[in-house]
Amino acid sequence: MSASYLLRRLLTILLTVLIVSMLVFGITQVLPADAAVMLLGENATPEQLVAVRARLGLDLPVWQQYLGWIGHVLRGDFGTSLETGLPVGEVMFTALGRSLLLALLSLLLMLVVAIPLGVVAALRRGRASDLGIGLASYVGVSMPEFVTATLVLITLGNPAFGLLPSTGYVPLTEDFRGGLARLVLPVLTVSVILVAHVVRMVRSEMVDVLGTDYVRAARMKGLSRPRILFRHALRNALLPTITVVALDIGYLLGGIIVVEEIFAFPGIGRALIVAIQQRDLPSIQAGALIMAATYALANLLADLAYAALDKRIRYA
């Protein structure tokens, strides 16, 4: 991968984030919320509200407000929460770290489960195991997150059984065992749909790759079956799967909001829900912008993974 290509991609990401920042700032401007009222309360006098609006720059034209806000963002200052008075960037990045931990564990579980199941389904195409895996994947895709979360809570998280804690979050640095136990249920919930997506993709690609000329040539050379499967077939079959995983990161950052709310997990999705409920405009703006930047970087990492797996791919 050339340095010029990487520079162009980074500039594209910067442009994408800039456009998203304009959209987010514009949308928050039309929300029925007044930052001055949020700070001073409903009983504030008109003179006090005017003074606060002047101090915050809310009496300026919208384009000047945007330039002032984006200028602070570029310096790492996302503003101050209207509700808590805490720096928004620090709160949102901490919540993003928790969400990324949940997403990473879900992706790892998905890869450990989905890839072997997809390979088995491809190798036993048309047999009972293939049909069973296909049926399970269709069920997993069709189940919304809140349904899966409810089933997980009723079974594994039921206090009567005492198997696993149902809600809450404990940092792993404070209590590794307890924190990991509280991550199990949300990770399982998120992984169900991811596994269902990737199993179908791996099976389809493996079936196609196993019928290619270079796999037949490898068999004629007398290469062992494991080497053909894992060195030649699976490596090429995983290329389209990388795209699915990269898109699933966008799903994780968006669809995971429901899971975080159900399990009271303090990630960036739940932080955004709270900010919207409280009409905390700086938190809404920072959260949406951070999520968009994370999604754009995930797509860049997917391209890098493509080049690492397939040496024929060269970005110039």
C-alpha positions in Angstrom: 0.0 0.0 0.0 1.5 3.3 -1.1 1.7 6.3 1.2 -0.2 8.4 -1.3 -3.2 6.0 -1.2 -3.2 6.0 2.6 -3.0 9.8 2.6 -5.9 10.0 0.2 -8.0 7.7 2.4 -7.3 9.7 5.5 -8.3 12.9 3.7 -11.5 11.2 2.6 -12.2 10.2 6.2 -11.6 13.8 7.3 -14.0 15.0 4.6 -16.6 12.5 5.6 -16.3 13.5 9.3 -16.6 17.2 8.3 -19.8 16.6 6.3 -21.2 14.6 9.2 -20.3 17.4 11.6 -22.3 19.8 9.4 -25.3 17.5 9.4 -25.2 16.8 13.1 -24.8 20.5 14.0 -27.6 21.5 11.6 -29.9 18.9 13.0 -29.2 19.8 16.6 -30.0 23.4 15.8 -33.6 22.6 15.0 -34.2 20.5 18.1 -36.7 22.0 20.6 -34.0 22.7 23.2 -32.4 26.0 24.5 -29.0 25.7 25.9 -29.5 28.8 28.1 -32.7 27.3 29.6 -31.0 24.0 30.1 -28.3 25.7 32.1 -30.3 28.2 34.1 -33.6 26.4 34.4 -37.2 27.3 33.6 -37.3 30.1 36.2 -34.5 32.1 34.7 -35.3 35.8 33.9 -35.1 37.0 30.3 -32.0 39.1 31.2 -30.2 36.1 32.5 -31.0 34.1 29.4 -29.8 36.9 27.2 -26.5 37.1 29.1 -25.9 33.3 28.9 -26.7 33.2 25.2 -24.2 36.0 24.6 -21.6 34.2 26.7 -22.0 30.9 24.8 -22.2 32.6 21.4 -25.8 31.4 20.9 -26.8 34.9 19.6 -24.4 34.6 16.7 -25.4 33.4 13.2 -25.5 29.6 12.8 -22.5 29.5 10.5 -20.4 31.4 13.0 -21.6 29.0 15.8 -20.6 26.0 13.6 -17.1 27.4 12.8 -16.5 28.1 16.5 -17.7 24.6 17.5 -15.7 22.7 14.8 -12.6 24.8 15.6 -12.8 23.7 19.2 -13.4 20.1 18.1 -10.3 20.1 16.0 -8.3 21.2 19.1 -9.8 18.2 21.0 -12.5 20.3 22.9 -16.0 18.9 22.3 -17.6 21.3 24.8 -19.2 20.9 28.2 -22.3 18.9 29.0 -25.3 21.1 29.7 -26.6 18.6 32.2 -23.6 17.5 34.2 -21.1 20.2 33.5 -18.4 17.6 32.6 -16.2 17.7 29.5 -18.2 16.0 26.8 -15.1 14.5 25.0 -13.8 12.7 28.1 -17.2 11.2 28.8 -17.9 10.1 25.3 -14.5 8.6 24.6 -14.7 6.7 27.9 -18.2 5.4 26.8 -16.8 4.6 23.3 -14.0 2.5 24.9 -16.7 0.4 26.7 -18.7 0.0 23.5 -15.6 -1.0 21.5 -14.8 -3.6 24.2 -18.3 -5.0 23.8 -18.0 -4.9 20.0 -14.5 -6.5 20.0 -15.6 -9.4 22.3 -18.7 -9.9 20.1 -16.6 -10.0 16.9 -14.1 -12.4 18.4 -16.9 -14.7 19.5 -18.5 -14.4 16.1 -15.3 -15.3 14.3 -14.7 -18.3 16.6 -18.2 -19.6 16.0 -19.2 -18.5 12.5 -16.1 -19.4 10.5 -16.0 -23.1 11.5 -19.8 -23.4 11.1 -19.6 -21.9 7.6 -16.8 -24.2 6.6 -18.7 -27.3 7.9 -21.9 -26.2 6.1 -19.9 -25.8 2.8 -18.2 -29.1 3.1 -21.4 -31.0 4.0 -23.6 -29.1 1.5 -27.1 -30.5 1.2 -26.8 -32.7 4.2 -28.6 -32.5 7.5 -25.8 -30.5 9.2 -25.8 -27.9 6.4 -29.6 -27.6 6.5 -29.5 -27.3 10.3 -26.9 -24.5 10.2 -28.7 -22.7 7.5 -32.0 -22.8 9.5 -30.3 -21.6 12.6 -28.7 -18.7 10.7 -32.1 -17.7 9.2 -33.6 -17.6 12.7 -30.7 -15.6 14.0 -31.0 -13.0 11.3 -34.7 -12.6 11.7 -34.6 -12.0 15.5 -34.3 -8.3 16.5 -31.9 -7.4 19.2 -34.6 -6.7 21.8 -36.1 -10.2 21.3 -32.7 -11.9 21.6 -31.9 -9.8 24.7 -35.2 -10.7 26.3 -34.7 -14.4 25.7 -31.1 -14.2 27.0 -32.4 -12.4 30.2 -35.2 -14.9 30.7 -32.8 -17.9 30.5 -29.2 -17.1 31.4 -29.9 -13.9 33.3 -32.9 -15.1 35.4 -32.2 -14.3 39.1 -33.9 -17.6 40.0 -31.2 -19.5 38.3 -28.3 -17.3 39.5 -26.2 -18.1 36.5 -25.0 -14.6 35.4 -25.7 -11.0 36.4 -28.3 -9.5 34.1 -27.4 -5.8 34.0 -24.7 -3.3 34.9 -21.0 -2.9 34.2 -17.8 -3.3 36.2 -14.4 -2.3 34.8 -12.2 -5.2 34.2 -9.3 -3.4 35.8 -11.3 -3.3 39.1 -12.8 -6.8 39.1 -11.8 -8.9 36.1 -14.0 -11.9 36.9 -17.0 -9.9 37.9 -16.6 -7.5 34.9 -16.3 -10.4 32.5 -19.4 -12.0 33.9 -21.4 -8.9 33.3 -20.2 -8.8 29.7 -21.4 -12.3 28.8 -25.1 -11.6 28.2 -24.7 -8.5 26.1 -21.9 -10.2 24.1 -24.1 -13.2 23.4 -27.0 -11.0 22.4 -24.9 -9.0 19.9 -23.1 -12.1 18.5 -26.3 -13.9 17.5 -27.0 -11.7 14.5 -23.3 -11.4 13.6 -22.9 -15.1 13.6 -26.0 -15.6 11.5 -24.7 -13.1 8.9 -21.1 -14.4 8.7 -22.1 -18.1 8.6 -24.1 -17.6 5.5 -21.4 -15.5 3.9 -18.6 -18.0 4.7 -20.7 -21.0 3.5 -21.5 -19.3 0.2 -18.0 -18.2 -0.5 -16.5 -21.5 0.5 -18.8 -23.3 -1.9 -17.7 -21.0 -4.7 -14.0 -21.3 -3.9 -14.0 -25.1 -3.6 -15.1 -25.2 -7.2 -12.4 -23.0 -8.6 -9.5 -24.2 -10.8 -6.7 -23.5 -8.3 -8.4 -25.7 -5.7 -8.7 -28.5 -8.2 -5.1 -28.0 -9.2 -4.1 -28.2 -5.5 -5.9 -31.5 -5.2 -4.2 -32.8 -8.3 -0.8 -31.9 -6.8 -1.6 -34.2 -3.8 -1.8 -31.5 -1.2 -3.4 -32.5 2.1 -7.1 -31.6 2.6 -6.4 -29.4 5.6 -3.8 -27.4 3.6 -6.2 -27.0 0.7 -9.0 -25.8 3.0 -7.1 -23.5 5.3 -4.2 -22.3 3.1 -6.0 -21.8 -0.2 -9.8 -22.0 0.0 -10.6 -20.4 3.4 -8.1 -17.5 2.9 -9.9 -16.4 -0.3 -13.3 -17.2 1.0 -12.8 -14.8 3.9 -12.2 -11.7 1.7 -15.9 -10.9 1.2 -16.4 -11.7 4.9 -14.1 -8.8 5.8 -16.5 -6.4 4.1 -19.4 -7.8 6.1 -17.4 -7.5 9.3 -16.5 -3.9 8.5 -20.2 -3.1 7.9 -21.1 -5.0 11.1 -19.0 -2.5 13.0 -21.4 0.2 11.8 -24.2 -2.0 13.0 -22.5 -2.5 16.3 -22.2 1.2 16.9 -25.8 1.8 15.9 -27.7 -1.3 16.7 -25.8 -1.9 19.9 -27.7 1.1 21.4 -30.7 -1.2 22.1 -28.5 -3.8 23.8 -26.7 -1.2 25.9 -30.0 0.2 27.1 -31.6 -3.2 27.9 -28.5 -4.4 29.9 -27.8 -1.0 31.4 -24.4 -1.0 29.8 -22.7 2.5 29.9 -21.5 2.6 26.3 -21.6 5.4 23.8 -25.0 4.2 22.5 -26.6 4.5 26.0 -24.8 7.9 26.5 -26.4 9.2 23.3 -29.9 8.0 24.5 -29.4 9.9 27.7 -28.2 13.0 25.9 -31.2 13.0 23.6 -33.6 12.5 26.5 -32.0 15.4 28.3 -31.6 17.5 25.2 -27.9 17.8 26.0 -26.8 19.3 22.6 -23.0 19.2 23.1 -23.2 15.5 24.1 -25.4 14.7 21.1 -23.0 16.4 18.7 -19.9 14.8 20.2 -21.4 11.3 20.3 -22.7 11.3 16.8 -19.4 12.7 15.4 -17.2 10.2 17.3 -19.4 7.3 16.1 -19.1 8.5 12.5 -15.3 8.8 12.7 -15.1 5.3 14.3 -17.1 3.8 11.4 -15.0 5.5 8.8 -11.8 4.2 10.4 -13.3 0.7 10.5 -13.7 0.7 6.8 -10.1 1.8 6.3 -9.0 -1.1 8.5 -11.1 -3.4 6.4 -9.2 -2.3 3.2 -5.9 -2.9 5.0 -7.1 -6.4 6.0 -8.0 -7.1 2.4 -4.4 -6.3 1.3 -3.0 -8.5 4.1 -5.0 -11.5 3.1 -4.8 -11.2 -0.6 -1.3 -10.4 -1.9 -2.8 -9.7 -5.4 -4.5 -6.6 -4.0 -2.3 -3.5 -4.3 -3.5 0.0 -3.4 -1.6 2.6 -5.4 
